[in-house]
């Protein structure tokens, strides 16, 4: 454990995802703070852009949560964690709407904090919008922490027009800035010397355990299975995967996750299988019954800042990984099959499939992948994070 563990604090986390959405960094860190005897108020998305048709699944899920909560916006989701589904005006770029939003959201948060028993929280922002910044300031936090997980201002889906400037203002003012990739670190450190690289981690034991029974949904899909898991959106090179599936009809391409873009071309192919969202606790069973795990990304300005949280989950399984498109993959070239370009990706997938034909090489690669993952657990990340936060609390208390 860390030499100093943050305890008896209240954290207000302004999230960009709902608690019940895909299990990610947001929930990994907040659940660990909760288990370390802190209380967490998890504020579900207040928006970084105007909602669109592609957001319908997330909106329906939030409406279901509100229904289950019987009209109450605050609900307990695990011990010491309460999720707040706030009501805000989505037209945040309009001045009077912003002011009313700040007032309304502040009241909702103050009421929620009174219920969970907290004051002077640590404000943890994933959403660097004026609404999140202004509301957090009204809570008189002991620290303001910006956890930057993406270059959202480059998001092809768009963000509010004020987003980039608001993010720059938050980076300058925050007590700490956390970044998930080397490029995000390089972008923000010049404006704030308390900027740190905190990459994703893995629940190693869960993903390394190979004793999972084959899920029924996979039993009817032949091998070899090439599996992609996570959000299925414009960041994934679906055109390339469509071409690969057409060229290799014996390969079975399995997609695990919520679809948030047009996949019609892939869905028409008999060797493409969309199994929908898989709960995080059940995901390892699917991965251990894959032949190759896929990490194919489109090269865009947005994607160049990405470090997928799933990297270490893939490595922990020991399975061969075929990857493309992100600069950060160069760090893992010794434990992945890394394509230099789109034309090379089919060859990389074939090499990954062939690995099992060389037992000694396969065993060595499995050990190397798992060793890389074992050195990068969420527990290790959390321990290091506690040290950073403790240091900043000491410095800001002077």
N, C-alpha and C positions, 0 to 999 in steps of 0.2 A: 504494500500500500504506500501511498505518498507520505512523505514525512510530515506534510500538513494537508489534511483533508478538509475541504470546505464543509462546514456543518452548521445547522440551525440558521440557515439563510433562507430567504424567499427569492426565487427567481421568477421574473416575468419574461416569458419567451414569446416574442412577436414572430410567429412562424409564417413560412410561405407555403406550408402544407398542413392539412388537417391531421390530427392525431391518428385517425383511423385510415389514413391514406397509406401509400407505400411506406414501409418501415425504413427510415433513413437516419442520417446523422442527427437530425433534430430529436427524434425519439431516443436514439442511443445515448446521447449526452444527458438529456433531461431525465430519463429513467434512472441513470446512474446517480445523478444529483439527488433524486428522490430516495434511492436506496441508501444514500449516505446521510440520511436524516435531515434533508432539506425539503422545503415545500416548493412545488413548481406550479405556477399558473401559466398554462400553455394557451396562448392567444391564437386562435385559428385564423386563417388568412383574412387580412383586411384589404388585400388587393395591391397589385403592382401595375395593373393595366385594366382596361375595361373588359368585362367578361365577354366571351364569345361562345358560339355553338360548340366548339371543341371542349369547353369547360363543363358541358352539361352533366357528365358523369360525376364530377366532383361536386357540383351544385346539388344534384340529387342525393348524394351521400350525406351532404351537410343537412339537407332537409330531413333525411331519415334520422340523423343524430338528434336534431331538434325535436322530432316527434317522439323518439325514445326518451328524451329528457323531459317530456310532458310540458313543453313550453318554457322550461328553465334553460337559460343560456349557459349555465355552469353545470358541469357534470364531472364526477369522479371517474377517471379512466384507469388508475392504478393507485396503490397506496402512495400518498403524498403528491399525487399529480391530479390537477383539475384542469379540464379543457374548457375554455370559454369561447363560445361561438358568437362573436359580437355582431350587432346590427350597425352597419355604416352605409352612408350614401355612396354608391359607386362612382358618382361624378365628382371625384376628388380634386380635379383640376380647377374647379370653380371656387373662387375665393370664399363666398359665404357658405358653400357646402363643406369646405375644408374646416372652417371655424366651428361649424355645428358638429362636424365629425369629431374634432378634437375634444369639444366639450362633452359630447355624448359618450365617446369611448373612454374618456377619463373617468366619468361617473361610473360606467360599467366596470372598469378595472378596480376603482376604489371600492365599490360594493363587493366585488369578488374577493379582493384582498382582505376585506373585513371578515368575510366568511371563512377564509382559510387561515386567517390570523397572521398578517404580515404587514410590515411597514419598511420603508427605505430598502427596497429590493435591489437585487442585481438585475439590471435591464439587459436582456439578451436579444439582439435584433438580427433577424434574418432578412427582414424587409426594411430597407433603408429609405422609406418614403417620408415625406413631410409629416404625414399623419402619425406614423410610428415614432418618429423623432420627437415631435411636439408632445405626444401623449406620454412617452417615456419620461421626458423632462419634468412633466407635472407630477410624476410619482416620486420625485426627489431620490433617485437611485444612488446607491453607494458606488456603483460602477456602471458604465455603459459599455457593453461588449458588442461589437459588430462581427458576426460570423458570416463571412462572405464565401458562399459556396458556388457561385456562378457569376459570369460577366453578364448580368441580366440586361444591361443597357445595350448589349449586342444581340439580344434574343430576337430571332426572326419573327416571333409572334408579337413583338412590340411590348412596350411599357409606357407608362405615363410620360408625357413630354418632359416633366420636371425630374424624372428619375435620376439621370446621370448627375446633375448638379446636386441633388439631394444626397446622393451617395457620396460625392466628394466632400460635402459638408459633414456628413456623419464620420467619414474616415478621419477628417481633421480633428473632430471634436471627441471622438470615442476614447475611452481609457484604454481599450484594447481592440485590436483588429485581428481576427483569425482568418486565415486563407487556406483553401483546400488544394491549391496547385501552385507550382513555382511561378507561373505567369501572373497569377493573381497577387502573389507575394511581391513580385517585382513592380506590379502596377501600383500597389497601395503603400508600400513601405516608405517611399520618398515623402509622403504627406504625413506619416505617423510612425515615429520610431518604435512604437510599441505594437508593431505588426509582426505576426508570427505565422509560420507554416505549420498547420495542423491537418495533415492529410487524413483520409478516411481510414477506418480500421475494419476488424472482423471479429465476430464471435467464433473464435477458432474451433473450439470443441464441437460446436453444433455443425459447422460446415465440413470439418475434417472427418467426422464420423461416417464411415462407409457402410454401416449396418442397416441403413434405411431400406425398407421393403419397397418394391417397385410400385409406384402409384397406379391405380387402375386406369387412369386416363392415358398413361404411357403404354400400357400393355398391348394395346391394339395398334400401336405405331411401330413399324419395323425398324431395324437398325440398318445402317448407322444413323444415329440421331445427332444433329448439330443444333444446339440449343442457344437461344438468346433469351435473357430474362431482364425485366425492368420496363420502364416506360417506353412504349413503342410510338415514337414521334419523329419529327423532322430531323432530329440529330442522328438517327440511325440510317445507314445507307441501304434503304429498302430496295432501291433500283438495282443495286449491285447484288443483293440477295435474291431478287427475282431472276436476274440473269443466271446466277449460279444454280438456282433450283431448276430452271429450264434446261440448263446444260448438263445437269447431273440428276436425272430423274430417280436414281436409286438412293440418293441422299435424302434424308427426311429432315426438314427444317421445322423446328418446334419453337414457338413463340409463347413465352410466359409473361403476361403483363397486360396492362390497360392500353388499349389502342387509342391514340389521340391524333391520328393522321390517316390519310387515304391508303389503305392496304389492299384495295380491290384486285390489283394485278397479281399479288401474291396469293390472295384467298382463292383465286380461280385454279391454282395449281394443286394437283392431287398430293404432292409431297410437301406441302406447306400446311402446318397445323397450328391453329391459334387456340390455346387452352385457357385464355383469360387470366385474370389476376390470381396469383397463388399466394396465400398467406405466408409471411416471412418464416414462420415456424415450420412450415411444411416444405419450403423451397429446397432445402438440402436433399430431400428424397428425389426430387426431379433431377437435380444436377448430378447426383451420383449414378443415375441411370442414363446419362448422356454419354456420347462418345467424344464430342468436342464442344467446348463452350465458345461462343462467338462474341466479339467486341468490335463490330464494324461501324465506324462513325464517318459521317460526311465531313469533309474539310471545309469549315467556314470560320469566320472571325470568332463567332460565338464558341464553337467547339474547341478552338485552340486553347481556351482557358479551362477546359473540363478535366477533372480527374475523377472518373466514375467511382462511386462508392463500392461498386461490385467487384473491383479488381481483386481485392484480397479475399473476397468470398470465392471467386473463381480459383484463385491460387490454393486456398485451403482445401478444396476438394481433391487437388492433385491432378485434375483432368487437363488434357491438352487444351490450349487456348489459342484461337486464331484471332488476331487483332489488326486493326487498320484505322488510320485517320487522325490520331491524337499525338501531339508532341510528347506528352507525358509517358507514352508507351515505351519510349526509348530507354527509360529507366528500368524497364522490365524485359528487355530484349533477350536476356539470358534464360528467362523462364516462360517466354511466350513464343509463339510462331507469329512473327511480325511482318506484315506485308509492306512493301515499300510504296506500292500504289494499287489502284483498283484492279489493274490487269493482273497483278501478282496474287490477288486474294484467293482465287481458286486453287492455285498451286500451294499456297500456305495451308488452306483447309485440307488439301490432300496429304500434305506432309504431317499435319496434326493427326489425321485419321490413321496414317501409316505407323505412327509411333508405337502402337501396341504390338507391331510385328517384331520389334526388337526388345525382348523382355528386359535385358540389362539396362538398356538406354531408358526404357519406360520407367523402371524402378528408380533410376537415378534422377530422372526429371520430376517424378512424383515427390521424391524427398526434397529436391531443391525448391519446388513450388511451395510445399507445405512449410519449409523452413522460412521462406520469405514471408508467408502469411503469419506464422507463429510469432515473428518479430514485430508484427504490426497489428496487435489486437486493439479492440476498443478499450479494454481495461488499461493497456499501456498508454493509449492516447489520453484517457481520462486522468490518469495519474500525473502525466506531464502537464495537462491543463490545470489541474489543481495547484501545482507549483506556480504556474504563471499567474493565476488569479490571486493566490496568496501574496505573491510579491507585489502585485499592483495594489492590493488592499493596503499593504503596509506603506507603500509609497504615497498613495493618495490620502492616507490618514495623517500624514505629517503636516 
